[in-house]
Amino acid sequence: MTATTTNRRSDLTRPDGTALRVLVVDDESTLSELLSMTLRYEGWEVQTAGNGLDAVRAARSFRPDAVILDIMLPDIDGLEVLRRLRADATDVPVLFLTAKDAVEDRVAGLTAGGDDYVTKPFSLEEVVARLRSLLRRSGLTAVKAEPVLSVGDLVLDEDSHEVVRAGEEIRLTATEFELLRYLMRNPRRVLSKAQILDRVWNYDFGGQANIVELYISYLRRKIDAGRNPMIHTVRGAGYVLKPADGAVAAAG
């Protein structure tokens, strides 16, 4: 089992302001690491377990605020893990992961006391969205009253939808705003076209990566025009937003 944290601030915290704790239980190490990395970017503390017995022990010591629990585990299954968690008088929200898609399997998980489930394969963004929803519904979290994102001289207000760079207001369409918000929530992190499609368009656009290129170009015209660039292309990897170097570039 491993524990990991991040310095990124999340809008959801424990009532005392400390980071939320999430226990990830899955015997597929690659998937477990991907989930952990994604949750760390949310600003949450993460611990992992590769089997059911370790998961029960981890839950007792780590005291997570939510559990992501695979049903198929090498020793005891996820349903038995959940039964033992509930026997410990914990009502921690549980999100089941399952490769099974039969109705009876879903019903079994929810009947056993699970709060929600996602079926493999799934998008990481969907898992985060479901988890955030469960945490909000649990009533055990606090929401930070800081809707303003800031990267370098670029400021985005998530409530008013106002965007300002170097004191100059920038008007964006709804989609441009969502794209910029995603980039600003992940400063200095290279985001692939697939990740951006998943987060901004939820793949509803047919999975066409060229729509990402198009909207990145729109943002560049508004955010970077006449200034040192903040939005950069990483060949073969994706896009990254970071503070501009040096002074504002001269127009022309």
Phi, psi and omega in degrees: 000145180226150177242140181218150178224172177219162178268354182290137180275138177255155176281346176251130179220174167292159179304332180274004177090355179279165184293143174295150180247130180233130176260123179254121183240110179199138181275355174271105188298323181295314179295319180299319180292320177298315178298316180299316180299317180296317181290327176298322178294338175282352180090016183259156175273135187233138170230147183239156174217141184260357177209172187292317182294319176297325180296316180297316179296318181296319181298324182289327181267322185279331181052065184290158174272343177201155180231130169260117194231117175286138180287318183270107180235159188287341180247271173264148184278173183299328179295321178288324175301313180298318179302318180289326176296316179293327178295334177278010177065034176252135178253030180304134178297137182236126175252115181279140169250133179210142174276352180272143179235010178290142182303320183296329178290319178296315180299319180300317180295316181288323178295326180290349179117006175290152184263334180194172179209156170228145182259132177290142355283151181223165175270146178298324179297323179295318179299314180298316181298315180296320182293317178300319179297316178298319181294320178295317182293334183292338180074010182260006184243161173243149179254123179292136180270053179230083184277004186262125174259141182220126175226114184059230179265014180257128183232133179232126177260113184291336180277311183272348183063026176272139178233131182225134172235125180052039177083357181256127181289140180238125181267129182235151171286170181300318181289319177300320180297315180297320179296313180296320179300317179297316178298318183285336175284347181230056183298141179067006179257128178285122181250127180285163177299323180296318178297317181294317177301316183296317185281317187270322184249351183053030179063009181290347181274008178092010176072024182274112184295337183293340177292329176293314178302319182297313183285332172297320178295321176299314180297318181300320180298327183267324184272318189257350185302124179073010182227164172297133188292146174249333182263121185237146175266130174252106187308128178075001183236315181149220185228152179219141175249131179210161181303143180290148178272139173074197183278168177297133182288147178286141179293148178091000000 
